[in-house]
Amino acid sequence: MYQPPQFRNADPAVAAELMRQHPFASLVSTDDAGFPFVTHLPLHLEERAGRFVLLGHCAKPNPHWRYLQARPQALVTFLGPHAYLSPKVYPDLQRVPSWNYLAVHCKVQARLVEDAVAKDALLKKLIADHEPPYAEQWRGLGEEFAHKLLAGIMGFELEVLECACKLKLNQHRPESHAALHAAYAAGGEDERELAAWMQRLGMEGKR
């Protein structure tokens, strides 16, 4: 990921927050012909001995798990809030439109999770992330039915080897901050979230 220094954030806590708030990720590997292969999926983030580990799964018919087995290093990307940046926020007219966004890219080492008990534990962590009450329904499906479902997926743990976090919020143009923050604060969900991040970074600007 291209990272000009003004947009680079080296705080692991910020990366973790973005990954947890926006857990629907893109897992990128190469297929057997060397062409990029992408699976879009939710991932559960854990911290183990100071390192990030991402947990997920895919359907058995999805060949991605075989690609991870053959070539365990892969890329995972998370995209946070993003929105258009209008040149109207600048006091001068010699500006062009752009796009602001928050993103995290992780270089990972994959390990397959094939044991049914371990896959069940992995699924319960994803359930706890997104719909904790569903855990009771999952337990009530019955052992035979649950075993059939678990046999149809392949789990994996993705140990994060390197992590890059980018916060592109027009940091290098302080003359635009007040107008940009006001526009985002009055916008939709993504814009409002970007406005909150601008405020968090002290970028509201003077009015």
C-alpha positions in Angstrom: 0.0 0.0 0.0 1.3 3.4 -1.0 1.8 5.4 2.3 3.0 9.0 2.2 4.4 9.8 5.6 1.6 12.3 6.5 -1.0 9.4 6.2 1.0 6.7 8.0 -0.1 5.6 11.5 2.2 3.3 13.4 0.0 2.8 16.5 -1.1 -0.9 16.6 -4.1 0.0 18.8 -5.5 2.2 16.0 -5.1 -0.6 13.5 -6.8 -3.0 15.9 -9.7 -0.6 16.4 -10.2 -0.3 12.6 -10.1 -4.1 12.1 -12.6 -4.6 14.8 -14.9 -1.8 13.7 -14.8 -2.9 10.1 -14.2 -6.7 10.2 -15.3 -7.5 6.7 -12.0 -8.1 5.0 -10.5 -9.1 1.7 -8.1 -12.1 1.8 -5.7 -12.0 -1.2 -3.6 -14.9 -2.3 -2.4 -16.3 -5.6 -3.9 -19.2 -7.4 -2.0 -22.1 -8.9 -1.4 -20.0 -12.0 0.1 -17.1 -10.0 -3.0 -14.9 -10.5 -4.4 -13.0 -7.5 -7.4 -14.7 -5.8 -9.7 -12.8 -3.4 -12.2 -14.0 -0.8 -14.3 -11.4 1.0 -15.1 -12.5 4.5 -15.5 -11.4 8.2 -12.4 -12.0 10.4 -12.1 -12.1 14.2 -9.1 -10.3 15.6 -7.2 -11.7 18.6 -4.0 -10.5 20.3 -1.6 -13.3 21.4 1.7 -12.5 23.1 1.7 -9.1 21.6 0.9 -10.3 18.0 -2.3 -10.0 16.0 -4.0 -13.2 14.8 -7.0 -13.2 12.5 -9.5 -16.0 12.5 -11.9 -16.9 9.7 -13.2 -19.6 7.4 -14.4 -20.3 3.9 -16.6 -22.9 2.3 -14.9 -26.2 1.4 -15.7 -25.8 -2.3 -13.8 -22.4 -2.3 -10.3 -23.3 -3.5 -8.8 -20.4 -1.4 -7.9 -22.7 1.5 -5.9 -24.9 -0.8 -4.0 -21.9 -2.0 -3.3 -21.0 1.6 -2.1 -24.5 2.2 0.3 -24.4 -0.7 1.4 -20.8 -0.2 0.7 -19.8 3.4 1.7 -16.1 3.1 -1.1 -13.9 2.0 -2.5 -10.3 2.3 -5.5 -9.2 4.2 -7.0 -5.7 3.7 -9.6 -3.9 5.8 -11.3 -0.8 4.5 -12.8 1.6 7.0 -14.9 4.7 6.4 -14.3 6.5 3.1 -15.8 9.5 1.3 -15.4 11.9 -1.5 -13.3 15.0 -0.9 -14.6 18.0 -2.7 -12.2 20.8 -3.8 -14.8 23.3 -2.4 -13.1 22.8 1.0 -10.0 24.8 -0.2 -9.9 28.5 0.0 -8.2 28.6 -3.5 -9.6 27.2 -6.8 -6.5 25.5 -8.0 -7.4 22.1 -6.4 -8.8 18.9 -7.6 -11.3 16.3 -6.1 -9.9 13.4 -4.1 -11.0 10.6 -1.8 -10.4 10.2 1.9 -10.3 6.7 3.6 -8.9 4.7 6.5 -7.4 1.3 5.7 -5.3 -1.5 7.2 -3.2 -4.0 5.3 -1.7 -7.1 6.9 0.9 -9.5 5.6 -0.2 -12.9 7.2 1.0 -16.4 7.6 -1.9 -18.9 7.3 -2.5 -22.1 9.3 -5.5 -24.2 8.5 -7.9 -25.2 11.2 -9.3 -28.6 10.3 -10.4 -30.1 13.6 -14.2 -29.9 14.2 -13.9 -28.8 17.8 -11.4 -26.0 16.8 -13.7 -24.9 14.0 -16.6 -24.8 16.3 -14.6 -22.6 18.8 -13.7 -20.3 15.9 -17.3 -19.9 14.7 -18.4 -19.1 18.3 -15.9 -16.2 18.3 -17.3 -14.8 15.1 -20.8 -15.3 16.6 -19.8 -13.4 19.7 -18.5 -10.5 17.5 -21.7 -10.1 15.4 -24.7 -11.7 17.1 -24.1 -13.1 20.6 -27.7 -14.3 21.1 -27.4 -16.6 18.1 -25.0 -18.8 20.1 -27.9 -20.4 21.9 -29.5 -21.3 18.5 -26.2 -22.7 17.2 -25.9 -24.9 20.3 -29.5 -26.1 19.7 -29.0 -27.3 16.1 -28.0 -30.7 17.3 -24.6 -32.5 17.2 -25.3 -34.3 13.9 -26.4 -31.2 12.0 -23.6 -29.0 13.5 -21.0 -31.7 12.5 -22.4 -31.6 8.9 -22.1 -27.8 8.7 -18.6 -27.9 10.2 -17.5 -30.5 7.7 -18.5 -28.1 4.9 -16.1 -25.3 5.9 -12.3 -24.9 6.4 -11.1 -22.7 9.2 -7.8 -20.8 9.3 -5.7 -18.7 11.6 -3.8 -15.8 10.0 -0.8 -14.6 12.0 -0.1 -11.0 11.2 3.6 -10.6 10.2 3.4 -7.0 9.2 0.7 -4.4 9.5 0.3 -1.1 7.7 -2.3 1.4 8.8 -3.2 4.4 6.6 -5.4 7.3 7.7 -5.9 9.6 4.7 -7.7 12.7 6.0 -6.0 15.6 4.2 -3.6 16.0 7.0 -1.1 17.9 4.8 -3.7 20.6 3.9 -4.6 22.4 7.2 -6.3 25.2 5.3 -9.0 22.7 4.4 -9.6 21.1 7.8 -12.4 23.3 9.1 -14.5 23.2 5.9 -13.8 19.5 5.4 -14.8 18.6 9.0 -18.0 20.6 8.7 -18.9 18.9 5.4 -18.2 15.5 6.7 -20.1 16.1 10.0 -23.2 17.0 8.1 -22.9 14.0 5.7 -23.8 10.3 5.8 -22.6 7.6 8.0 -19.1 7.2 6.5 -18.6 11.0 6.4 -19.6 11.4 10.0 -17.2 8.7 11.0 -14.4 10.4 9.1 -15.4 13.7 10.9 -15.0 11.9 14.3 -11.6 10.7 13.2 -10.6 14.2 12.2 -11.7 15.4 15.6 -9.8 12.6 17.3 -6.6 13.6 15.4 -7.2 17.3 16.3 -8.0 18.3 12.7 -11.3 20.2 13.2 -9.6 23.4 12.2 -10.4 26.9 13.3 -13.7 28.5 12.4 
